[in-house]
Amino acid sequence: MSIVWNAQRVSAGLDEIEIARPVLFDRVKKLLDEYHGVQRSMRHYDILLGDFLERYLHLVYVAMQDLKDEIESLDKIGDNPKDILEVDFRIIPTTLEFFLDYAKSPMLAARTLRALAKSGANGVSVSTDSLTLKNSASSGRRDKIISRLLRSIRSAKSTRVLFVRPFSGRIPVSWIGAMVQWRAWAAHDELEIKYAVEISPDRAWRKNNILKIDGDSSLAEVSCALISTYLPASLVEAFEPIRRLVVEARPNRPEHLYSSQSLWNHLEFKILAAHWCELGTKLHYHQHGGWYGLDDLHVGERLECRVSDFYYTWGWGRGDENTRSLSPAIASPRVRKKSCDSLICFDQPQQIYRLQYFPLPGTLQTMYDQVAEFVELRKSKVDLKIRMFPGDYGSLQRETILAVKPDAQFGNSGDIFDQYSVSRIVFHSYLGTSWLETLGTNTPTICFYDPDAYKFRSDAKSLIDELTRVGILHTSGTSAAMQANKIDGSVENWWLSEEVQLARTNFAERFANFSTEWKSQWRNEFSRLLRS
C-alpha cells in the first residue's frame, strides 16, 4: 500500500519504536551474552550496537506497515505450495554494510517478514557463505597522512584525552595546531586498525533463534523474531576475534574519549569505547548535525545522550548538568568576493529506511515541487548555484528543476563552507545541518520547508515563529522566492537589520551556537574536567 510518511505518521511510528526498543534490547543482550559466554552491561551493548538496533527497528516497523494487509490475512493462506514463500538471507558482515545498503534494505525487510509470516522459520534460508571482515574506518589519502602526523607528535606520556573523528568532513589545518598546543594532555587517533577476520556464518544458531509471529504480533515481537538473522557477523561470529585484535592494538586506555561521529558505523571505536568505559573512561560525545534538539523526538540524539558521560550540543540543553553547549570545530570563514547565490538541496531514497522529521516518501514530491517553484519564481541577475544532496537518489529532483529552468546551474564539488563564503545569500530547501551552519556563521539565509514533514519541540516554537516573521523561514517555495525578490537589491541591509539579527542571534544561541573561538572553549572544558 502507498503510505504518506508525514510528521503525524512518523510520530506514530516513533511512539511504537520507543515501546519496542527495550524489549528488543533485552533479547539481543540475552542472545549475545549466551553466544559469547559473558555477562556484559546494557550500556556496553548500547555503545556497541545501539545504532544498528535503531535502524533495524525502523526497517521492521516500515515493513510491517507495508505488509499490514497481508499479515492480517494469514488465516486465508492455504496449503498450496504456491503459497509458501522463502527468502535467501545473506548474513550482513558489519553495521557499516547494513547502513550503506539502505536502498535495498526496505525491500529485503519486507520479503523476510512476508516469508516469516507465511512460512515460519522455514521461510528464511540463512546463507552459509564465508565472509571476510576488515576494519570499517576509512578516510581519504590527505586525512590519512594528517592522522599519521598527529599520532607521531603525541606525547610519550599516557594520553588523558583521546579525540576520534572530532568533526565531520576533512580534518582542518587549525586542528593540527590545536593538537600541537594540547599534546601534553590530548591526542588524535582515527583508530584505523588493520585486520582481516574470516568466518563462516553460524547458520544453526541463527535459524534456531528465529521466533514465530502471527497477524497480531507487535513490533517488539516481530523485531525479536527476526533479530538473529539480521545481527551483523561483526557482532556475532567475528566479534571476539575482532575485539581481541582491536583491544590489543590500543592497549593504553585514556581517561576521556571524545568523538562527534564514531557511534555510527565505526566498529573499532565502539569496541574500544564499550571496553574502556567499563574500566572507567569517560565518554564525551558531540552533536554533529542538524535536527538535534529541534525535532520533537530524534532517535540519534537519544542514543548519543544515553550512552555519553558528557554530551555537547550546539546550544540546547535538557536540564542535565552533563549536557552542555560547546561550539563545534569549524574552519575560520574566508573573506571572499560574492560571486553567486546558492541553493542547498536535500534528498532521500524513494524507499523509506528510517523515521525522522524530514521529507520522506509521500512528502518528498512536495519538497521537489517547492524547489521548482522557488527556482522558477526567483528573479535575479545573480547566478544561482544549486548544490544537490550527496548520494544517488535518482534524478527526479534534478528533472523537476530542469523542467522549469532548463539552464539551471548545478555543482556539488568543493567544500560546502567554501561555497557559503562566495555566496551573497544561501537558500535551503530543508531544515537540516546546512541552514544551522549558515545561521551560525551569520551568512544571509532563507529557508523553505514543508510543515507536514517536520515536528518541532514546543520550546523551539517561539524562535521558529520569529525566524518566520522576519523572512528567514518560509513554508513554501513561492513565499521564499517572493522574499528573495523583495530583498534582491539589498540583501545586506535586510540581513543586518536589527530585527533580523535579533531573531537570528536568539535562535543561534540555542541551536547553532558556532564560534571561531571554539579552540579556547574546548581547552577550557577539558582543562576543567582534568582538574576535577
N, C-alpha and C positions, 0 to 999 in steps of 0.2 A: 504494500500500500504506500501511497505517496504521503509523506509527513512534512508539514511545515515546521521546521525547528526554530521557532521564535523563542523569545525570552521566557514566555509562560511555560512552554513545553520543556525548555531547558531546566527551569526551576523544578518542575515536577520530577524530571529525571534525577537531578542532583539530590533532591529530597530522598528518593528511593536508594540512591547510591550511599548516602550518609547512613541509612539503616543497614544496608548490606555489608558495608566495609568491615565493621568489627567481627561479624560472623565469618566472613571470608578470611580475615586476618588470623583468627583463631585456628581455622582449619589449615591454613598454609603453615603456620608455626608448628602445629602438631605433625603435619606430614614431613616437614624438613627436619625437625628435631629427631623424629624416629628414623628417617632415612640416613642422617649423618651421625646418629647415636650421641646427640648432645642435648643440652638444655640452654638455649640462648634467649636473651631477653626480648621483649616486644620491641623495644627501641632499636636493638641490634637489627632485627628484621625490617623495621620501618625504614632505617637508613639504607639497608641493603636492597630492598625490593619494593619500597613504598611507591616509587614512581611507576613501576610495572603494574602493581595492583590497581592503581588509579585508572590507568589507561585500559587495562583489561576489563574492569568493571564497566567502563563506558561502552566498550565494544559489545559486551554481553547484553547490556541494557538496550542498546540500539537494535541489536539482532532480535531481541525479544519483542520489541515494538514492531519491527518489520514483519515478523512471523507470527504475530499475535493471533490472527485468524486461523492460521494453520495449526498452531499448538492447541488452541481451544477446540479443534475438531479432531483430536486424536482418536476419539471413540469411533469415528467414521472410517478409520483405516482398517481394511480387511486383511485377509491372509494371503492375498495375491502377491506373488514375488515382486511384481512391478511396484508394489507399494513400499518395498524395503529399500531404504536409501543407505548409502555408505560414503564416507569421506576418508580419503587417504591423508592422514595428518603427518606432515614432516616436522620433526621437532625443531623449535626455534633455538638457534645457537645462543644468542645473548639478547639482553634488553635493547641493545643498540639496533640489531636487525629487526626486532619487534617494532620499534618506533619508525625505522626507515621504510618499513613495508606498509605504511599506513594506507596507501592507495588500495592494496589488496586485502588488508586485514578485515574490513567490514564484510566483504563477500565470504571470506573464509569462516568468520564467526557465524554468519547466517547459515552456511552449509553445514557446519559442525553441529550447531544447535538443532537444525532440522533433522540431521541424521540421528542424533541422540534422542530426540523427542519421538521419532517414528520407529527407530530400530534398536534403541537401548545402546548399551556399551558395545554390542556387536556392530553397530553402525559406524564406529570410529576405529579405523585401522591405523595404528601407530607405526610409522616408518622405523626401520632398524638401520638405515643408512648411517655409516660412521660420520663423525663430524670432527673438524679440527678448529679449535677456538684459539684466536690470537688476541693480543691486547687491543682494547677498544679505543684508547686515547689516540688521537691523530691530529696533527697540526701541519701547517704549511712549512716550506723549507726555511723561510725567514724566521718564523717563530721558533722552529726547532733550533736554529743557530743561537737565537737570543736566549732560549731556555738553557742551552748548554753553557752559554756565557754566564748566566745568572747562577747556575749551580757551581760554576768554578770560582766565583767571587764570594761565596758564602763563607762565613766564619768557621774556623775549625772547632769552635765551641758548639755545644748542643743547641740546636735551633729552638727558640722559645715559641715563635710564631711561624707557622708554615703557610704560605699562600699558594693555593692551587686554583688555576683558572679564575683569577680575581676580577675578570671583566669579560664581556662578550667581544668577539671580533679580534683583530690583530693586537699584539702587545705594543702599546705606545712607547715611544722613546722616553717619555717622562717617567715611566715605571722603572726603567733601568736606573735612572738617577735616584729614585726612591729606595731601591734595593741596595744601592751602594751606601746611601746615608744610613739605612737601618740594618746594615749587615751584622751588627753586634747582637741583634736580637731576632732578626727576621730572615727568612729565605724564601725563594720561589722555586717550585718544583711542579712540572706538569704531570709527573708520575707516568711518564711514557715507559713503562716497564715491559720489556720484551719477553714473550713466552709463546709457546705453542703446545696446546694440550689436545690430544686426540682421544675421543671417547666413542663408545657405542651406546646408543640410547637404551635405557632400561625399560624395554617395552612391557615386560610383565608388571613392573611396579606402576607404570603409568596406566595401563589398562585396568589393573585390579582396583585402582582408586577412582575410576570413573563411577559416578553415582547415578541412580535413576531419577528421572524427572517426569512430570506429567503436566497436564494443562493447567493445573492450579499451582504449580511451583512458583515460588517467589524469586526475585532477583538473587537474593542470598543463596537460595537452594540451587538455582541454575549455575551461578558462578562457582559454587563449591563443587558441583557435579563435574564441571569441565576443567577445573584448575590443574589437575595432574597432567593433562595433555598439554596445556599452554605454558606451564612453567619452563622458562628457558633452561637449556642444558648447563649454562654457566651458574645456575643456582642449584642444580641437582647433580647430575653425573660428573660434571667437570669442576664443581665448586671447590672441593677440598684440595685437589692438585693446584688450582689457580690460587686459592687463598694462601697455601703454603709458599708458593713462589713469590707472590706479591709481598707478604709479610717479611720473608727473608731478604727481599730486595731493599726494603726500607726498615731496618731494624731500630732506628733511633726515633723514639716517639716524641713529638713536640708537646708542649703544654697547651698550645692553642692551634687550632686548624681552621683556616678561613677559605671560603670559596663563594662564588656567586653563580656558578654554572654546573658544578660537578655532581649534584644529586640526581641529575637527569642524564643517564646513559654512560657515565664514567665509572665503569665497574671497579677499576683499581682504586679509585678514590673512595668509593663506597665500602669496599672491603676494609681498607685501612681506617676509614672514619669509624666504622662499626667496631672494629677491633680496638682501636686506640681509645675511643670513648668509654668502652668497658673498663679500661685501665686508668681513666681519669682525665684524658684530654678533653678540653672544652671545644665544642664545635660552634664556629661563627659562620653564619650564612647571610648573604646579602640579596635583597630583591634585585632581579636582573632585567626586568622588563615592565611593560605596561600592564594594565588591568589589576595588578596587585593593589589592595587597599580600596579600590573603586568598585569592583564587582561585588554584587550582593553576596555571592559565595564563589570563591576561587580555590579549586582543589590544590593547585600548585602552591599557593600561599599557605594553605592549611598544612600541607605536608612539611614544607620548609620550616614554618614556625614550630611545628610539633616536635621535630627531631633536633632543633638547634638549642644550644645553651644561650646563645645571644643571636638575635635576629635584627638585621639592619634594614631600614626602609628608606624610601625616597621622601620621607616626611611624616607619614601617618603612623599612628600607634594604636595599640589595643588596650592601653591601661596596664600593661605588663612592664615591669622595670627592666626586663631583659629584651624588650623590643624597643629600639630607639632609632632615631633619624641619623643617617650618615650619608653624606653625598657619595654617589658612585664615582669611580675613577673615570674621568673624562679628559679628552685632549683639550688644550687651550685653543679657543676658537681663533681661526686666522682672519685677519682683516683683508678681504679680497674684493675686487670690483664685482658689483652685482651685474650679472650678465643674463639672467633669466628668472622666471618664476618656476616653482616646482610643484608637481602633484605627486604625492606619495600614496600608492595604492596597496590594497590588501587583497588576498585571495585565499581560497580553500578548495580542497578536492570536492567533487560532487557527491562522494560517499562520505558520510559523517563518521569520524573516528574518535571524537571526544566532545564532551558537552562543556560549552563555555559561552559566556555572554558576548558573542560577536557573530557576524554573518555566517550562517550555516546553510546547508541545503534547505531551500524553502524561503530563505531571506537573501541568499547570495545574489539572485537576479535583481532584487530591489537595489542592492548596492551597485551592481553593474549599471542599472538604469540611472541611478543618481550620478554616477561618474560621467555617463554620456550626457546627461542634462547639463552638468557643470561645464564640461568641455565645449559643448555646443553653444551655451549661452554666455560664457565668459568672453568679453570683448576687450582686447588689449593689444597694443603694438609690441609688448614684451613677449618673447617666446615662452611657451610653456613646455618644460621638460617633464615628461611623465615617467616615473620610476615604478615599474611593475614589481609586485611582491616576488621575492626569490622563491623558486620552486616550479615544478612542472605540473600545472593545474589545468592544462588545456588552453585553448585560445579564445574562449568565449568573451572574456572581458576585453581583450585587445580588439576583437572583431566588433564589439558593441561600440567602442570608442571610434574605430575607423569608419563605422557606418555614418557617424555624424561629423567626423573631421578626418577626411582621407589623408591629409598631410600632417597628422599628429606626430610629434617627435617623442620617441621612446629612448630610454637609456638606463641601464642598470649597473654600468661599470663604475668603478671608483668607490671610495669610502663615502658613506651617506653623509657624514659630517662635512666633508668637502663640498658636497652638493648643497647642503644648507648654507655654507659660507658664501657661495656665489649666487644665492637666490635672494631676490628682492623680497619675496614673500613665499612661504611654503604652505600649500594646501594639503589636507589629508582627507582620505575618503573613509576613514575608520578611526576608532579611538583605541589605539594600542600603545606601542612604545614610542613611535616616531613623533606623535604630537606632544608627548611629555618632553621629549628631547628638545624640540624647538621652543616650547613654552619655557622650559627650564633654563635654556640658554638665551632667552629673550630675543628670539628670532620671530619677526612678524608671521603670524599663524592664523589660518582659517581652517576649520574642520567641519565636515558634514557627515551625518550618520543616520541610520535607520533606527528610530527609537524602539521599534518592535524587536530588535535584535539585542538590545542592551538592558541591563537592570542594575542601577547604581545603589550603593548603600545610602541609607537615609541621611547620614551625617555629611554626605558629599553633595546632596541635592541643592543646597543654597549656593554653593560655589559653582556648580554646573549652571544654575539659573543665571548667575552673574555673568559667566562667560557667554551665555546666550544673549543676554541683554545688551552687551557691548559689541556684539557682532563677531565674536571669535567662533562660537559654536552654532551650527545650523542643523536642522533635521531634514533638509532636502538639498539636492544639488542645485536646484533652481535658486533657493534662498542664498546659498553660498556664492553663486555666480553673481547675483544682484549686489551682494555686499562687495565682492571683488571689483565689480564695475564702478560702484559708488566711490571707492577709495583709490581707484587705479592711478590717479594723478597725484595722490598724497598719502601713500602708504605709511611713510614715516610719521607724518603728522597724526594720522589715526592711531598708529600703534603706540606712539609715545604720549598720547593724550592721558590726562590724569585718570579718567575713569577706566580706560583700557588697562593701564599699568596697575591700577589698584586691584582690578579683578584678576589679572594675570598673577600678580605677586601673592595675593591671598590664596589662590589655587596652588601655585607652585610651592609655597611653603609646606603644604600638606602632601602633595602628590608628585612634585617634580623639583625637589629641593637640590638642584645641582649647584656645584661651586667649583671654580678653578682652583680654590684653596683646599681641595679635597685632601691633599697630602698632609697638611697640618692637622686636619680633622682626624685622619686615620692615626697619625703619630700620637696625638693626644689620647685617643680612645684606647689604643693598645698600651701606651705608657701607663695609663690609669689602671688597666687590668693587671699589668705585670707588677705593679706596686702593691696590689691588694693581696 
